[in-house]
Amino acid sequence: MAVSQPATFNEEWSDERVYAYLNHLPPAGVDADYHVLYNAFKHMRAHDFERLIQKFIEDGRNLQATNPKGQNIEEVIAEFPKQRTPFLEILKKYA
């Protein structure tokens, strides 16, 4: 049986941990900026996502980057009804 790490909730993420998402490499055929945004959305809480977005924009990255289907991150997030509102509000704030 594998040893698993206990779940932790509401832990504070350091800037280093948040900003590490900016360096995630995309799979072949996926825009790097879209990949960063999608992974951040899937793994971060909204307030950490906002911290990432601030740095993302400071770095001159593209908030309108699209996935291979031609969808930008706002369109993809809109497909997740339970968690979309705070993330969409953040994106609108920085658009």
C-alpha positions as CSV (number, residue, x, y, z in Angstrom):
1,M,0.0,0.0,0.0
2,A,1.3,3.4,-0.9
3,V,1.8,6.1,1.7
4,S,-0.2,9.1,0.8
5,Q,0.1,12.7,2.0
6,P,-2.8,13.9,4.2
7,A,-5.0,16.6,2.6
8,T,-4.4,20.1,3.7
9,F,-6.9,22.9,3.3
10,N,-6.6,26.7,3.4
11,E,-2.8,26.6,3.5
12,E,-1.2,29.8,2.4
13,W,0.6,29.6,-0.9
14,S,3.9,31.4,-1.2
15,D,4.7,33.7,-4.2
16,E,7.2,31.2,-5.3
17,R,4.6,28.4,-5.4
18,V,2.0,30.6,-7.2
19,Y,4.5,32.0,-9.7
20,A,6.0,28.5,-10.5
21,Y,2.8,28.0,-12.6
22,L,4.2,30.6,-15.0
23,N,6.9,28.1,-16.0
24,H,4.7,25.1,-16.7
25,L,5.5,23.7,-20.1
26,P,2.5,22.9,-22.3
27,P,2.0,19.7,-24.2
28,A,2.7,19.8,-28.0
29,G,0.2,21.9,-29.8
30,V,-1.0,23.9,-26.8
31,D,-0.3,27.6,-26.4
32,A,2.0,28.2,-23.4
33,D,-0.1,31.1,-22.1
34,Y,-3.3,29.2,-22.3
35,H,-1.7,26.2,-20.6
36,V,-0.6,28.4,-17.6
37,L,-4.0,29.9,-17.2
38,Y,-5.9,26.6,-17.4
39,N,-3.6,24.8,-14.9
40,A,-3.8,27.7,-12.5
41,F,-7.6,27.7,-12.8
42,K,-7.8,24.0,-12.1
43,H,-5.4,24.0,-9.2
44,M,-5.6,27.3,-7.4
45,R,-8.1,29.1,-5.2
46,A,-9.4,32.3,-6.6
47,H,-7.2,34.6,-4.5
48,D,-4.1,32.7,-5.6
49,F,-5.3,32.8,-9.2
50,E,-5.6,36.6,-9.0
51,R,-2.0,36.8,-7.7
52,L,-0.9,34.8,-10.7
53,I,-2.9,36.9,-13.1
54,Q,-1.3,40.1,-11.8
55,K,2.2,38.6,-12.5
56,F,1.1,37.1,-15.8
57,I,0.0,40.5,-17.1
58,E,3.2,42.2,-15.7
59,D,5.2,39.7,-17.7
60,G,3.3,40.7,-20.9
61,R,1.6,37.4,-21.3
62,N,-1.6,36.9,-23.4
63,L,-4.9,36.6,-21.4
64,Q,-6.6,35.9,-24.7
65,A,-4.5,32.8,-25.6
66,T,-6.6,29.9,-26.9
67,N,-6.6,26.1,-26.6
68,P,-6.5,23.9,-29.7
69,K,-10.3,24.2,-30.0
70,G,-10.0,28.0,-30.2
71,Q,-11.4,28.7,-26.8
72,N,-9.9,31.3,-24.5
73,I,-9.7,30.7,-20.7
74,E,-12.9,32.7,-20.0
75,E,-14.9,30.4,-22.4
76,V,-13.5,27.3,-20.7
77,I,-14.1,28.5,-17.2
78,A,-17.7,29.4,-18.1
79,E,-18.2,25.6,-18.6
80,F,-17.7,25.0,-14.9
81,P,-20.8,26.4,-13.2
82,K,-19.9,25.6,-9.6
83,Q,-16.6,27.5,-9.5
84,R,-16.7,29.9,-12.4
85,T,-17.9,33.2,-10.9
86,P,-14.9,34.3,-8.8
87,F,-12.4,33.3,-11.6
88,L,-14.4,35.1,-14.3
89,E,-14.7,38.2,-12.2
90,I,-10.9,38.2,-11.8
91,L,-10.3,37.9,-15.5
92,K,-12.8,40.7,-16.2
93,K,-11.0,42.9,-13.7
94,Y,-7.7,42.5,-15.6
95,A,-9.0,42.4,-19.2
